[in-house]
Amino acid sequence: MSFSTERTPFIRDLQNGLLDEGTFLVRRAFLQKAKNNKPFLRLMLADASGHMPAIFFASPMELKTISALAKPGKVIRIQGIVEEFQGVKQLKLLKIEPGSGSEELSRFWARTPQNRRQMYAAMRELIQSIASNELREICLLFLKDKAFMRLFLEAPASRQVHHAYIGGLMEHTLNVMRTALQLSKTYTYIDKDLILAGAFLHDIGKVDEYNFLLSQYEHSEAGKLKGHTLLSYERLRDKLAHVKMHALTRAKLEHIVLAHQGKRIWGAIEEPRFLEAYLVHAVDAIDATQFIFRELQKNADAQGGDLAWSEYSKYLGRDIFLR
């Protein structure tokens, strides 16, 4: 069969029925056995618009061959049938071939709609506005670290929940910093420098949490074993060794990072013990949650019609009113 990525639909546009041709990124692939004990290949396919489960039945010999080319991180070309199974849309694959190797990667990875160069400049300006020499210096150490910034500019803010695309971490971090700055104008008694530095540093460990520079968004071993809160603390601790900082300031900055998830059940190592730590947690949660609300609205708009309520969100634990 002849393929063209220009002709193949995105996952968000797939309708039930025959899909003559498709080009997708393999996120996951593993062999399973059906109830009749026949082996099959289960996959998670993705492009910039979303992801969809897929299955492929074949002889053990063919499955072995297909498994070798349909590995996570590989682009494959497929033919199949889009169907509903137990209330979930999936692809029943009829044919799998390797990708051409010349596909445009932007087809498979969503990117921030914001200009990353402009976001970086805005972030640097906010950091330069920090009056405290020691807090400004620790933040600038990260900006001057080329290896770190290469990761930071590309990293997602999460794997699925919010800002889960290239540049998402920087977009989310800048939003948190800007909101923190506004809070410092309303609550003039808070430490503006501390809250701005904490807002910048709160999620730095996410550059280590995911294998996002590979062709997949999966948790790294360190991400699964430690989580981004501890990874952020470790990144901060390493840089603090190169800055002369007052012991109490250091302790507060470390606490903001360790407590930014808000509650231990949400991943915090400690819960916020002073106002600035709580406010960094609050603005972090606000930016993540508003993103989920906005995506539910956008998904409903894309479906057309005049829906009053969104689909159920497991992250919010409810559907939302759209009108």
C-alpha positions as CSV (number, residue, x, y, z in Angstrom):
1,M,0.0,0.0,0.0
2,S,1.1,3.6,-0.6
3,F,1.3,6.0,2.3
4,S,1.5,9.8,2.6
5,T,1.6,11.5,5.9
6,E,-0.1,14.5,4.2
7,R,-3.2,12.3,3.5
8,T,-3.4,10.4,6.8
9,P,-5.7,11.8,9.5
10,F,-4.8,12.7,13.0
11,I,-6.0,10.6,15.9
12,R,-8.5,13.3,17.0
13,D,-10.2,13.0,13.6
14,L,-10.5,9.2,13.4
15,Q,-14.0,7.9,12.8
16,N,-15.3,4.3,13.2
17,G,-14.6,2.2,10.1
18,L,-11.8,1.4,7.8
19,L,-8.6,3.5,8.0
20,D,-6.8,3.0,4.7
21,E,-3.6,4.5,5.9
22,G,-2.1,6.0,9.0
23,T,1.2,7.1,10.3
24,F,1.7,7.1,14.1
25,L,4.3,7.1,16.8
26,V,4.4,4.0,19.0
27,R,4.3,5.0,22.6
28,R,4.0,1.5,24.1
29,A,4.0,-2.0,22.6
30,F,3.9,-5.4,24.4
31,L,2.7,-8.9,23.7
32,Q,-0.3,-10.4,25.4
33,K,-2.5,-13.4,25.2
34,A,-6.2,-13.4,24.4
35,K,-8.7,-15.5,26.3
36,N,-8.3,-18.3,23.7
37,N,-4.6,-18.2,24.5
38,K,-3.6,-16.7,21.1
39,P,-0.9,-14.1,21.3
40,F,-1.4,-10.6,20.1
41,L,0.4,-7.2,20.1
42,R,-1.1,-4.4,22.2
43,L,0.1,-0.9,21.3
44,M,-0.5,2.7,22.3
45,L,-0.3,4.9,19.1
46,A,0.1,8.7,19.2
47,D,0.4,11.9,17.2
48,A,0.3,15.5,18.1
49,S,-3.4,15.4,18.6
50,G,-3.6,12.6,21.1
51,H,-3.2,8.8,21.6
52,M,-5.3,5.7,20.9
53,P,-4.9,2.0,21.9
54,A,-4.4,-0.5,19.1
55,I,-4.3,-4.3,18.8
56,F,-2.7,-6.6,16.2
57,F,-3.4,-10.3,15.8
58,A,-1.1,-12.5,13.8
59,S,0.9,-15.7,13.9
60,P,3.7,-16.0,16.5
61,M,6.3,-15.7,13.8
62,E,4.8,-12.5,12.3
63,L,4.2,-11.0,15.8
64,K,7.9,-11.5,16.5
65,T,8.8,-9.6,13.3
66,I,6.3,-6.8,13.9
67,S,7.4,-6.4,17.5
68,A,10.9,-5.7,16.3
69,L,9.8,-2.8,14.2
70,A,7.0,-1.5,16.3
71,K,9.0,-0.6,19.4
72,P,8.3,2.5,21.6
73,G,9.7,5.5,19.9
74,K,9.3,4.2,16.4
75,V,7.1,5.6,13.7
76,I,5.0,3.0,11.9
77,R,2.6,3.1,9.0
78,I,-0.6,1.1,9.5
79,Q,-3.9,0.0,7.9
80,G,-6.7,-0.9,10.2
81,I,-10.3,-0.6,11.5
82,V,-11.4,2.0,14.0
83,E,-13.9,0.5,16.4
84,E,-15.4,0.8,19.8
85,F,-14.4,-1.8,22.4
86,Q,-15.8,-1.7,25.9
87,G,-16.7,2.0,25.4
88,V,-13.2,2.9,24.3
89,K,-12.2,3.7,20.7
90,Q,-9.3,1.6,19.4
91,L,-7.6,0.5,16.2
92,K,-7.7,-3.1,15.1
93,L,-4.6,-3.2,12.9
94,L,-4.6,-5.2,9.7
95,K,-1.1,-4.2,8.5
96,I,2.0,-2.6,10.0
97,E,5.1,-1.3,8.2
98,P,8.0,0.8,9.4
99,G,7.9,4.5,8.9
100,S,9.9,6.1,6.1
101,G,12.2,7.9,8.5
102,S,11.5,11.3,6.8
103,E,8.3,12.1,8.7
104,E,8.1,15.6,10.2
105,L,8.3,15.1,14.0
106,S,5.9,18.0,14.7
107,R,3.2,15.6,13.4
108,F,3.8,13.4,16.4
109,W,4.6,15.9,19.2
110,A,2.4,18.7,20.3
111,R,4.3,21.9,21.1
112,T,3.5,24.9,23.2
113,P,1.5,27.5,21.3
114,Q,3.7,30.1,22.9
115,N,7.0,31.4,21.5
116,R,9.7,29.8,23.5
117,R,12.3,32.5,22.8
118,Q,9.9,35.2,24.1
119,M,9.0,33.0,27.2
120,Y,12.7,32.6,28.0
121,A,13.2,36.4,27.7
122,A,10.2,37.1,30.0
123,M,11.4,34.5,32.5
124,R,14.9,36.0,32.6
125,E,13.5,39.5,33.1
126,L,11.5,38.3,36.1
127,I,14.6,36.6,37.6
128,Q,16.6,39.8,37.0
129,S,14.0,41.7,39.0
130,I,14.7,39.7,42.1
131,A,16.4,42.2,44.5
132,S,18.0,39.5,46.7
133,N,21.5,38.8,45.4
134,E,21.5,35.2,46.7
135,L,18.1,34.3,45.4
136,R,18.8,35.9,42.0
137,E,22.1,34.2,41.8
138,I,20.7,30.7,42.4
139,C,18.1,31.2,39.6
140,L,20.7,32.6,37.2
141,L,22.9,29.6,37.8
142,F,20.2,27.4,36.3
143,L,19.7,29.8,33.3
144,K,23.5,29.7,32.7
145,D,23.6,25.9,32.8
146,K,23.3,25.0,29.1
147,A,22.7,21.3,29.7
148,F,19.9,22.1,32.1
149,M,18.3,24.7,29.9
150,R,18.4,22.4,26.9
151,L,16.2,20.1,28.8
152,F,14.1,22.8,30.4
153,L,13.2,24.4,27.1
154,E,12.0,21.1,25.7
155,A,10.4,19.4,28.7
156,P,6.6,18.8,29.2
157,A,5.1,19.9,32.5
158,S,3.4,16.5,32.8
159,R,2.9,13.3,30.9
160,Q,-0.9,13.7,30.4
161,V,-2.5,16.1,32.9
162,H,-1.5,19.6,31.9
163,H,1.0,21.3,29.5
164,A,1.9,17.8,28.3
165,Y,3.8,19.0,25.2
166,I,7.2,20.3,24.1
167,G,7.9,23.5,26.0
168,G,5.1,22.8,28.5
169,L,7.3,23.1,31.5
170,M,8.6,26.5,30.6
171,E,5.1,27.7,29.8
172,H,3.7,26.4,33.1
173,T,6.7,27.8,35.1
174,L,6.4,31.3,33.5
175,N,2.6,31.3,34.3
176,V,3.4,30.4,37.9
177,M,6.0,33.1,38.2
178,R,3.7,35.8,36.7
179,T,0.9,34.8,39.0
180,A,3.2,34.8,42.0
181,L,4.3,38.3,41.0
182,Q,0.7,39.5,40.9
183,L,0.1,38.0,44.4
184,S,3.1,39.9,45.7
185,K,1.4,43.2,44.5
186,T,-1.8,42.3,46.3
187,Y,-0.3,40.8,49.5
188,T,2.5,43.4,49.9
189,Y,3.7,41.8,53.2
190,I,4.9,38.6,51.5
191,D,8.6,38.1,50.4
192,K,8.4,38.8,46.6
193,D,11.9,37.6,46.0
194,L,11.4,34.3,47.7
195,I,8.1,33.6,46.0
196,L,9.5,34.4,42.6
197,A,12.5,32.3,43.1
198,G,10.4,29.4,44.5
199,A,8.0,29.7,41.5
200,F,10.9,29.4,39.1
201,L,12.5,26.4,40.9
202,H,9.5,24.4,42.0
203,D,9.3,22.0,39.1
204,I,13.0,21.9,37.9
205,G,13.2,18.2,38.6
206,K,10.7,17.5,35.8
207,V,13.6,17.7,33.3
208,D,14.7,14.4,34.9
209,E,11.3,12.8,35.4
210,Y,10.6,12.0,31.8
211,N,12.5,10.5,28.9
212,F,11.0,13.2,26.7
213,L,14.0,13.8,24.5
214,L,13.5,10.3,23.2
215,S,10.6,9.6,20.9
216,Q,8.3,9.0,23.8
217,Y,6.8,10.6,27.0
218,E,7.4,8.0,29.7
219,H,8.7,8.3,33.2
220,S,12.4,7.8,33.6
221,E,13.6,5.3,36.2
222,A,14.5,8.2,38.5
223,G,11.1,9.7,37.8
224,K,9.3,6.6,39.0
225,L,11.6,5.8,41.9
226,K,11.9,9.4,43.3
227,G,9.2,11.6,41.7
228,H,9.8,15.2,40.5
229,T,9.6,16.8,43.9
230,L,12.7,15.0,45.2
231,L,14.4,15.4,41.8
232,S,13.8,19.1,42.0
233,Y,15.3,19.3,45.5
234,E,18.3,17.4,44.3
235,R,18.8,19.8,41.4
236,L,18.5,22.7,43.8
237,R,20.8,21.3,46.4
238,D,23.5,20.7,43.8
239,K,23.4,24.4,42.7
240,L,23.2,25.7,46.3
241,A,26.6,24.3,46.9
242,H,27.9,27.1,44.6
243,V,26.1,30.0,46.2
244,K,26.7,31.7,49.5
245,M,23.2,31.9,51.0
246,H,21.9,32.6,54.5
247,A,21.0,29.3,56.2
248,L,17.3,30.4,56.8
249,T,16.9,31.6,53.2
250,R,18.2,28.3,52.0
251,A,15.9,26.3,54.3
252,K,12.9,28.3,53.1
253,L,13.8,27.8,49.4
254,E,14.3,24.1,49.9
255,H,11.0,23.9,51.7
256,I,9.1,25.6,48.9
257,V,10.4,23.0,46.5
258,L,9.7,20.1,48.9
259,A,6.2,21.4,49.7
260,H,4.9,22.7,46.4
261,Q,2.6,19.7,45.8
262,G,0.6,20.9,48.8
263,K,-0.2,17.6,50.5
264,R,1.7,14.4,51.0
265,I,-1.0,12.4,49.3
266,W,-0.4,14.6,46.3
267,G,3.4,14.0,46.3
268,A,4.6,16.7,48.7
269,I,7.5,15.6,50.9
270,E,6.4,18.2,53.4
271,E,3.2,20.3,53.5
272,P,3.6,24.2,53.3
273,R,4.7,25.6,56.6
274,F,4.8,29.4,55.8
275,L,2.9,31.7,53.6
276,E,5.2,31.9,50.5
277,A,5.4,28.1,50.4
278,Y,1.7,27.9,50.4
279,L,1.3,30.5,47.7
280,V,3.7,28.8,45.4
281,H,1.7,25.6,45.9
282,A,-1.5,27.5,45.2
283,V,-0.5,29.2,42.0
284,D,1.1,25.9,40.8
285,A,-2.3,24.2,41.3
286,I,-4.2,27.1,39.8
287,D,-2.2,27.0,36.5
288,A,-2.5,23.2,36.3
289,T,-6.2,23.1,37.0
290,Q,-7.2,25.9,34.7
291,F,-5.4,24.1,31.9
292,I,-7.6,21.0,32.5
293,F,-10.8,23.1,32.5
294,R,-9.6,24.8,29.2
295,E,-8.8,21.5,27.5
296,L,-12.2,20.1,28.4
297,Q,-13.8,23.2,26.8
298,K,-11.6,22.9,23.7
299,N,-12.3,19.2,23.3
300,A,-16.1,19.9,23.5
301,D,-15.8,22.7,21.0
302,A,-13.9,20.4,18.6
303,Q,-16.8,17.9,18.8
304,G,-19.2,20.5,17.5
305,G,-22.8,20.8,18.6
306,D,-24.0,22.7,21.6
307,L,-22.9,20.6,24.5
308,A,-23.9,21.8,28.0
309,W,-21.5,19.5,29.9
310,S,-18.0,18.1,29.2
311,E,-16.9,14.5,29.3
312,Y,-16.0,13.3,32.8
313,S,-12.5,14.3,33.9
314,K,-10.8,11.8,36.2
315,Y,-8.3,14.5,37.2
316,L,-11.1,16.9,38.4
317,G,-13.4,14.0,39.5
318,R,-16.3,15.6,37.7
319,D,-17.6,16.9,34.4
320,I,-17.8,20.7,33.9
321,F,-20.4,23.1,32.7
322,L,-19.6,24.5,29.3
323,R,-22.1,27.3,28.7
